[in-house]
Amino acid sequence: MSINSSKLKFLGVVVCLGALAMAASSCKKKQAANPMAMMMMEAAPVRAVPAVATDVPLEVSAVGSVEALASVDVKSRIAGQVLRVEFQEGQFVNKGQLLFEIDPEPTLRQLAELQADIVKDQAMEQQARANVSKDEATLKQTQGSADRAVQLSKEGIFSKEQTEQSVATNEATLASLAADKAAVESAVASLKADRAKLAQTQLQLEYTKITAPITGRAGAISIKAGNLIKDNDAALVTILQISPIEVSFGVPEQLLPEVQRYNAREPLQVQATTDDGKVMTGRLKFIDNSVDATTGAIKLKAEFDNPDRVLWPGAYVNVEARLSLQKNVIVVPSSTVETGPQGKYVWVMNPATETVAMRPVDVLRNYKPSKAVEEAVIGSGLQAGDMVITEGQMRLLPGAKVRVLQKQQTQVSESGGEPNKGNS
């Protein structure tokens, strides 16, 4: 009986140890099957910065294209042979400067012919007026003779044939007077027509000298001296007005009310920066009347004096314009803002419990200070001093424990050796 009792106790101990081993193994499997729980138990290493309340300028930043204020294709108004070209390709020309001269000889011959025709018309007019004067004098005589003949015929002194002859002579004189008056009118009309032709030809003579319609830079010359050209044919040269000059750029439609409000007080100052770092200041000149449906932007144009011709047509420049200064707004690094199914959010740490939570935020816009990282301007969701996670967000879950890493620091040893770097 004592031997059997010992065996039973030994078997009981073995069974208990087996059950404990199975329970431990099951627990380890559960922990291995739930890595999220392990992450919750471990403090995730992160970096964090406080949200800051500061004054942020409301600026418009865009890439703009430089456009000539005016572009004119210079064409000939008359046909002829190009006699001379009075400028060089790429030269800056002034308004009214002679560019081309067309051979004026054919036009001068037309002028001489028209001047001769005018002299002939004047002579014909004088002759017709003299005939009218003669006819009027003759008419007085024939009218008197006809009146007397009619009176004497009534008294029976003149015969019917004599009376009719006097009346016919008077009527012939009237007809001749009417014809001479018509000749005067014809001569006057012919004189007016020839004078009009003369004026037109004189204008064509002026067109033989082609001058610059605007001040600007001339492009390539398409016609050389000696070539024949037609009137209103292909452009001889194109002139671009580049002083002043325009820069065209687009801004988001959300900023349009602010642009209009500021521009109503005074012309909005716009800065254009070229690739080589030169900065030009201009004035807002034009706001388009519609928003581009594909980009959601509205087109603006600024005018620059460009006296040194720094801005060049077709080039791209960086455009900036300050609209206002927003005071005491919350900013955080834009890299801390993430996008989820419910919109924008950031990870915020509770310093008391060293845990994190997702905080929905309203991002008004991004702002890039000079020589600094881009910042997000927060409309709502954060307060100054809130600790926002900047690194390590990929390992976070709501309520997870975190430990904040120290900022990377560089210390120089007293011996003047290589710098020692802190935790990274």
Secondary structure, DSSP 4 states (H G I P E B T S, - for coil): -HHHHHHHHHHHHHHHHHHHHHHHHHHHHHHHH-HHHHHHHSPEEEEEEE-EEEEEEEEEEEEEEEEEEEEEEE--SS-EEEEEE-S-TT-EE-TT-EEEEE--HHHHHHHHHHHHHHHHHHHHHHHHHHHHHHHHHHHHHHHHHHHHHHHHHHHTSS-HHHHHHHHHHHHHHHHHHHHHHHHHHHHHHHHHHHHHHHHHHHHHHHHTEEE-SSSEEE------TT-EE-TT-S-SEEEEEEEEEEEEEEEEGGGHHHHHHHHHHSPPEEEEE-TTS-EEEEEEEEEEEEE-TTT-EEEEEEEE--TT--S-TT-EEEEEEEEEEEEEEEEEEGGG-EEETTEEEEEEEETTTTEEEEEE-EEEEEE--TTS--EEEEEES--TT-EEEEE-GGG--TT-BEEEPPPP-EE--TTS-SPEE---
